[in-house]
Amino acid sequence: MQQVQRNSLTKQEAVCCDARSRWLSDNCNLQEVEDSYRGIWEANDVKDLSNDTIITAGERLAMLYIQSGRIKQADAVLKALGYKCRLAHSILDYPTSSPLESPQNPPCQIYDEYLDSLTLKILRDAFMDPGADYWVHHNYSVEPPSPYYSFIVPLDNAIDETTCLGNLLRSLQSTSARLKSSIQQATAVELWAHNRPHASGHQFHFDTDNEGCGGVVKHPIITCILYLDAPCGGPSVVTQQRVSSRALAETAWLCPAKSNQLLVMDGKVLHGVVPGKGTAAGRRVTLMLAFWKDIRVREGGTGAARPFPLEVSWAKTLLQKVPASDPTKELRATAPIVLKGVYESVDDGCPWSRTMGLPEYDEIWQGF
């Protein structure tokens, strides 16, 4: 079946697909990947922007340019594609240390070495292997991305606190209260996970009930991201931009991918994950837990906010008995990387300011 699908592609489509497959593999040759995309992009002087393959090649070429410091070359491609602004080069070509002190009241907090060794082992047993039941049962795919699915765990003592999951939820609720005391009003937790290679990011988005379907946008109180393993991948990026904002975000907080790290963030803010730059081996495995004051559980099929499946193998793994958390253990808080200027104009590379207005969504290039 795969061979039939490949044979149905045009030569350009096949080259584009192969380039992306190589880019997502461990320690690929990025120069060869870039050459493939450039060959498609530069094939004709007049670009056919109704051709999805040409658009894809151009956007991915721009990403490779930016993440290797060639900003003007990237902007020339993006202008030709019709974009007005893009994520700042300082985010896409992310730093490893913070040039700025964090402003007061940041929308996120980071804690290193958050999980004890037994809890970390249990969670890795459930989610580390791409062939594990959690991924296979739901046909999880990186590219093309599989449909979103998540599970709701009630906080009404339905999950025994002496289990790994029950103990973890209480611990996270207590830790998150440092950012937002209203976390104590949570009645349920939404759980989902990702298992991605180095070059795979996650577009900027808001966490919402059922992905905002139905026109009513509701957010969790807090979203927690646990990095179960992170030998690769770019940073998570948190902004203060909200659905109601009338201007693009101007400050970003970056959380570098690091194993056994916890990121706690305000559930209402815009955030995403930057694809890793350069090359690296391994998978970035993350477990997300969003605390809700109120969320509707949806029965049947696969999708958002389904009942927590107590009887499936991956859920049973999370329900193993564990010792209670050590209440005397000190949290190891670490500062995020703070960047000013979240977006830049593709005309001159200057920061996008409030006076320049709010572009349409399809005029803003994220790079992934």
C-alpha positions as CSV (number, residue, x, y, z in Angstrom):
1,M,0.0,0.0,0.0
2,Q,2.8,2.4,0.9
3,Q,4.5,1.7,-2.5
4,V,1.3,2.4,-4.3
5,Q,0.9,5.7,-2.5
6,R,4.6,6.7,-3.2
7,N,4.2,5.8,-6.9
8,S,1.1,8.1,-7.1
9,L,3.2,11.1,-6.1
10,T,4.8,13.5,-8.6
11,K,8.6,13.7,-8.6
12,Q,8.6,17.0,-6.6
13,E,6.1,15.6,-4.1
14,A,8.3,12.5,-3.6
15,V,11.4,14.6,-3.1
16,C,9.6,16.8,-0.6
17,C,8.4,13.8,1.4
18,D,11.7,12.1,1.4
19,A,13.4,15.3,2.6
20,R,11.1,15.6,5.5
21,S,11.5,11.9,6.4
22,R,15.3,12.4,6.5
23,W,14.9,15.6,8.5
24,L,12.9,13.7,11.1
25,S,15.4,10.9,11.4
26,D,18.3,10.7,13.9
27,N,21.4,12.8,13.1
28,C,20.4,13.4,9.4
29,N,22.5,15.3,6.9
30,L,20.8,18.7,6.9
31,Q,22.7,20.0,3.9
32,E,21.2,17.2,1.8
33,V,17.7,18.1,3.2
34,E,18.2,21.8,2.4
35,D,19.4,21.0,-1.1
36,S,16.3,19.0,-1.8
37,Y,14.0,21.8,-0.7
38,R,16.0,24.5,-2.5
39,G,15.9,22.4,-5.7
40,I,12.1,22.5,-5.6
41,W,11.8,26.1,-4.6
42,E,14.2,27.4,-7.2
43,A,13.0,25.2,-10.0
44,N,11.0,28.0,-11.6
45,D,11.5,31.8,-11.5
46,V,7.8,32.3,-11.2
47,K,6.5,30.4,-8.2
48,D,3.2,28.5,-8.5
49,L,1.7,29.4,-5.1
50,S,-1.3,27.2,-5.7
51,N,1.1,24.2,-5.6
52,D,1.2,22.8,-2.0
53,T,4.6,21.1,-2.7
54,I,6.3,24.4,-3.7
55,I,4.8,26.2,-0.6
56,T,5.9,23.4,1.7
57,A,9.4,23.4,0.2
58,G,9.7,27.1,0.6
59,E,8.5,27.2,4.2
60,R,10.8,24.4,5.2
61,L,13.7,26.0,3.4
62,A,13.0,29.2,5.3
63,M,13.1,27.3,8.6
64,L,16.5,25.8,7.8
65,Y,17.8,29.3,6.8
66,I,16.6,30.9,10.1
67,Q,17.8,28.1,12.3
68,S,21.3,28.5,10.8
69,G,21.4,32.4,11.0
70,R,20.5,33.2,7.4
71,I,17.6,35.5,8.2
72,K,17.6,37.7,5.1
73,Q,17.4,34.6,2.9
74,A,14.6,33.2,4.9
75,D,12.6,36.5,4.7
76,A,13.0,36.7,1.0
77,V,11.3,33.3,0.7
78,L,8.6,34.2,3.2
79,K,7.8,37.5,1.4
80,A,7.4,35.6,-1.8
81,L,5.0,33.3,0.0
82,G,2.9,36.3,1.1
83,Y,3.7,36.4,4.8
84,K,3.9,39.7,6.7
85,C,5.5,38.6,9.9
86,R,7.1,35.5,11.5
87,L,8.2,34.2,14.8
88,A,11.4,36.0,15.8
89,H,14.7,34.5,14.8
90,S,15.7,34.6,18.5
91,I,12.9,32.1,19.2
92,L,13.3,29.8,16.1
93,D,17.1,29.9,16.5
94,Y,16.7,29.7,20.2
95,P,19.4,30.6,22.8
96,T,20.6,28.2,25.6
97,S,20.7,30.9,28.3
98,S,18.6,33.9,29.2
99,P,19.8,37.4,28.1
100,L,17.1,39.1,30.3
101,E,15.7,38.9,33.7
102,S,12.1,37.7,33.8
103,P,9.5,40.4,34.3
104,Q,7.3,40.1,37.4
105,N,4.4,37.7,37.4
106,P,5.6,35.4,34.6
107,P,2.9,33.0,33.1
108,C,5.0,29.9,33.8
109,Q,7.3,28.2,36.3
110,I,9.9,25.5,35.8
111,Y,11.1,22.8,38.2
112,D,14.1,20.5,37.6
113,E,14.3,16.8,38.7
114,Y,10.6,17.0,39.6
115,L,9.7,13.3,39.7
116,D,11.1,10.7,42.1
117,S,12.8,7.7,40.3
118,L,9.9,5.3,40.7
119,T,7.3,7.6,39.4
120,L,9.5,8.6,36.4
121,K,10.1,4.9,35.7
122,I,6.4,4.1,35.7
123,L,5.6,7.0,33.4
124,R,8.4,6.0,31.0
125,D,7.1,2.5,31.0
126,A,3.8,3.8,29.7
127,F,5.0,6.4,27.2
128,M,8.6,6.1,26.2
129,D,8.5,3.4,23.5
130,P,6.8,4.7,20.3
131,G,5.5,1.1,20.0
132,A,3.8,1.2,23.4
133,D,0.1,0.5,23.8
134,Y,-0.8,4.2,24.4
135,W,0.5,5.2,20.9
136,V,-0.5,2.1,18.9
137,H,-4.0,1.9,20.3
138,H,-4.7,5.4,19.1
139,N,-2.8,5.3,15.8
140,Y,-0.5,8.1,17.0
141,S,1.4,9.8,14.2
142,V,3.9,12.6,14.1
143,E,3.5,13.6,10.4
144,P,0.9,13.8,9.3
145,P,-0.2,14.5,12.9
146,S,-2.8,12.2,14.3
147,P,-6.1,13.7,15.5
148,Y,-6.0,15.1,19.1
149,Y,-7.1,12.8,21.8
150,S,-7.2,13.2,25.6
151,F,-8.6,11.6,28.7
152,I,-10.4,13.1,31.8
153,V,-9.4,12.0,35.3
154,P,-11.8,13.2,38.0
155,L,-10.3,14.7,41.2
156,D,-13.1,13.4,43.4
157,N,-11.1,10.5,44.9
158,A,-12.0,8.2,42.0
159,I,-8.3,7.7,41.5
160,D,-6.6,6.3,44.6
161,E,-3.9,8.7,45.9
162,T,-1.7,5.7,46.6
163,T,-1.3,5.0,42.9
164,C,1.3,6.6,40.7
165,L,-1.3,8.8,38.9
166,G,-3.3,9.7,42.0
167,N,-0.1,10.7,43.8
168,L,1.2,12.7,40.8
169,L,-2.1,14.7,40.4
170,R,-2.0,15.8,44.1
171,S,1.6,16.7,43.8
172,L,1.1,18.7,40.6
173,Q,-1.9,20.5,42.1
174,S,0.1,21.5,45.2
175,T,3.1,22.7,43.1
176,S,0.9,24.6,40.6
177,A,-0.7,26.6,43.5
178,R,2.5,28.6,43.5
179,L,1.6,30.1,40.2
180,K,-2.3,30.2,40.5
181,S,-4.0,29.5,43.8
182,S,-7.3,28.9,42.0
183,I,-5.9,25.5,41.0
184,Q,-7.5,24.3,44.2
185,Q,-10.9,24.8,42.5
186,A,-10.0,22.1,39.9
187,T,-12.5,19.2,39.6
188,A,-10.8,17.2,36.8
189,V,-7.5,16.8,34.9
190,E,-7.2,16.3,31.2
191,L,-4.3,14.0,30.3
192,W,-2.6,13.5,26.9
193,A,1.0,12.9,25.7
194,H,3.4,13.3,22.8
195,N,6.4,11.3,21.5
196,R,8.3,13.3,18.8
197,P,11.7,13.4,17.1
198,H,14.1,16.3,17.3
199,A,12.9,18.3,14.3
200,S,9.2,18.1,15.2
201,G,7.5,21.0,17.0
202,H,4.0,22.0,17.9
203,Q,2.3,25.0,16.5
204,F,1.3,27.9,18.8
205,H,-2.1,27.3,20.3
206,F,-4.4,27.8,23.2
207,D,-5.4,24.9,25.4
208,T,-9.2,24.7,25.2
209,D,-12.2,22.5,25.9
210,N,-12.6,20.1,22.9
211,E,-10.2,22.4,20.9
212,G,-12.8,25.2,21.0
213,C,-15.4,23.3,19.0
214,G,-18.9,24.8,19.2
215,G,-17.7,28.4,19.4
216,V,-17.4,28.6,23.2
217,V,-13.8,28.9,24.3
218,K,-13.0,27.6,27.7
219,H,-9.5,27.2,29.1
220,P,-8.0,25.1,31.9
221,I,-6.8,26.8,35.1
222,I,-3.2,25.4,34.7
223,T,-1.5,23.2,32.2
224,C,1.5,21.1,33.3
225,I,4.1,19.6,31.0
226,L,6.3,16.8,32.3
227,Y,9.4,16.0,30.2
228,L,9.7,12.3,30.7
229,D,12.7,12.1,28.3
230,A,14.2,14.9,26.3
231,P,17.6,14.1,24.7
232,C,16.5,16.2,21.8
233,G,13.9,18.8,20.7
234,G,13.5,22.5,20.9
235,P,12.1,24.5,23.8
236,S,8.5,25.0,24.8
237,V,7.5,28.7,24.4
238,V,5.0,30.5,26.6
239,T,3.6,34.0,26.0
240,Q,1.2,36.2,27.8
241,Q,-1.1,36.5,24.7
242,R,-4.7,35.4,25.3
243,V,-7.7,34.8,23.0
244,S,-8.9,38.3,23.9
245,S,-5.6,40.0,23.1
246,R,-5.7,42.8,20.5
247,A,-2.0,42.7,19.8
248,L,0.7,40.0,19.2
249,A,2.7,38.9,22.2
250,E,5.9,40.9,22.9
251,T,7.6,38.7,25.5
252,A,8.3,35.0,25.4
253,W,9.4,32.6,28.1
254,L,11.4,29.5,26.8
255,C,11.6,26.2,28.7
256,P,14.5,24.1,27.1
257,A,13.7,20.5,26.7
258,K,15.2,18.6,29.7
259,S,14.5,15.2,31.1
260,N,12.5,15.0,34.3
261,Q,11.5,18.6,34.2
262,L,8.1,20.2,34.9
263,L,6.7,23.3,33.2
264,V,3.7,24.8,34.9
265,M,1.9,27.5,32.9
266,D,-1.3,29.6,33.0
267,G,-3.9,27.7,31.1
268,K,-5.2,30.7,29.2
269,V,-2.0,31.7,27.3
270,L,-0.7,31.1,23.8
271,H,2.2,28.6,23.7
272,G,3.9,26.1,21.4
273,V,7.1,24.0,20.9
274,V,9.9,25.0,18.6
275,P,11.4,22.3,16.4
276,G,14.9,21.4,17.5
277,K,17.6,23.0,15.4
278,G,20.6,21.2,14.0
279,T,20.5,17.4,14.4
280,A,20.1,15.1,17.4
281,A,19.0,11.5,18.1
282,G,16.2,10.3,20.3
283,R,12.6,11.3,21.0
284,R,11.1,14.1,23.2
285,V,8.5,12.4,25.3
286,T,6.1,14.7,27.2
287,L,3.0,14.1,29.4
288,M,0.5,17.0,29.6
289,L,-2.0,17.4,32.5
290,A,-4.4,20.3,32.4
291,F,-6.4,21.1,35.5
292,W,-10.0,22.2,34.9
293,K,-12.6,23.9,37.1
294,D,-15.2,22.3,34.8
295,I,-15.0,20.2,31.7
296,R,-17.5,18.0,29.9
297,V,-16.5,14.4,29.5
298,R,-17.4,13.1,26.0
299,E,-18.4,9.5,25.6
300,G,-17.6,7.2,22.7
301,G,-14.8,6.9,20.1
302,T,-11.5,8.6,20.1
303,G,-11.1,12.4,20.6
304,A,-10.8,15.1,23.2
305,A,-11.9,14.7,26.8
306,R,-12.9,11.0,26.8
307,P,-13.3,9.0,30.1
308,F,-10.1,7.7,31.6
309,P,-9.9,4.1,30.5
310,L,-9.2,2.2,33.7
311,E,-9.0,-1.2,32.2
312,V,-6.5,-0.6,29.3
313,S,-2.9,-1.6,29.8
314,W,-1.3,1.8,29.7
315,A,-3.8,3.1,32.3
316,K,-3.1,0.1,34.5
317,T,0.6,1.0,34.4
318,L,-0.2,4.5,35.8
319,L,-2.4,2.9,38.5
320,Q,0.5,1.0,40.1
321,K,0.8,1.6,43.9
322,V,3.7,3.9,44.9
323,P,4.9,5.4,48.2
324,A,3.5,8.8,49.1
325,S,5.5,11.8,48.0
326,D,8.1,13.1,50.4
327,P,6.5,16.3,51.8
328,T,10.0,17.6,52.9
329,K,11.4,17.4,49.3
330,E,12.5,20.8,48.1
331,L,11.4,21.9,44.7
332,R,14.3,22.9,42.4
333,A,12.9,25.9,40.6
334,T,14.8,27.2,37.6
335,A,14.3,30.4,35.6
336,P,13.0,30.3,32.0
337,I,14.8,31.9,29.1
338,V,13.2,35.3,28.6
339,L,13.1,37.0,25.2
340,K,11.7,40.3,24.1
341,G,10.2,40.5,20.6
342,V,8.2,37.5,19.8
343,Y,7.4,38.4,16.2
344,E,9.3,40.2,13.4
345,S,8.4,41.8,10.1
346,V,9.6,39.9,7.0
347,D,10.2,43.2,5.3
348,D,13.1,44.3,7.5
349,G,13.5,41.8,10.3
350,C,12.4,44.5,12.9
351,P,10.2,43.5,15.9
352,W,6.5,43.6,15.1
353,S,5.1,46.4,17.3
354,R,1.5,47.1,18.5
355,T,1.3,50.1,16.1
356,M,1.6,47.7,13.1
357,G,-1.7,46.1,14.0
358,L,-2.8,42.5,14.3
359,P,-2.1,40.5,11.2
360,E,-4.5,37.8,9.9
361,Y,-3.6,34.3,11.1
362,D,-2.5,33.2,7.7
363,E,-0.1,36.2,7.4
364,I,1.9,35.0,10.4
365,W,4.6,32.4,9.8
366,Q,5.5,30.1,12.7
367,G,7.8,27.8,10.8
368,F,6.1,24.6,11.8
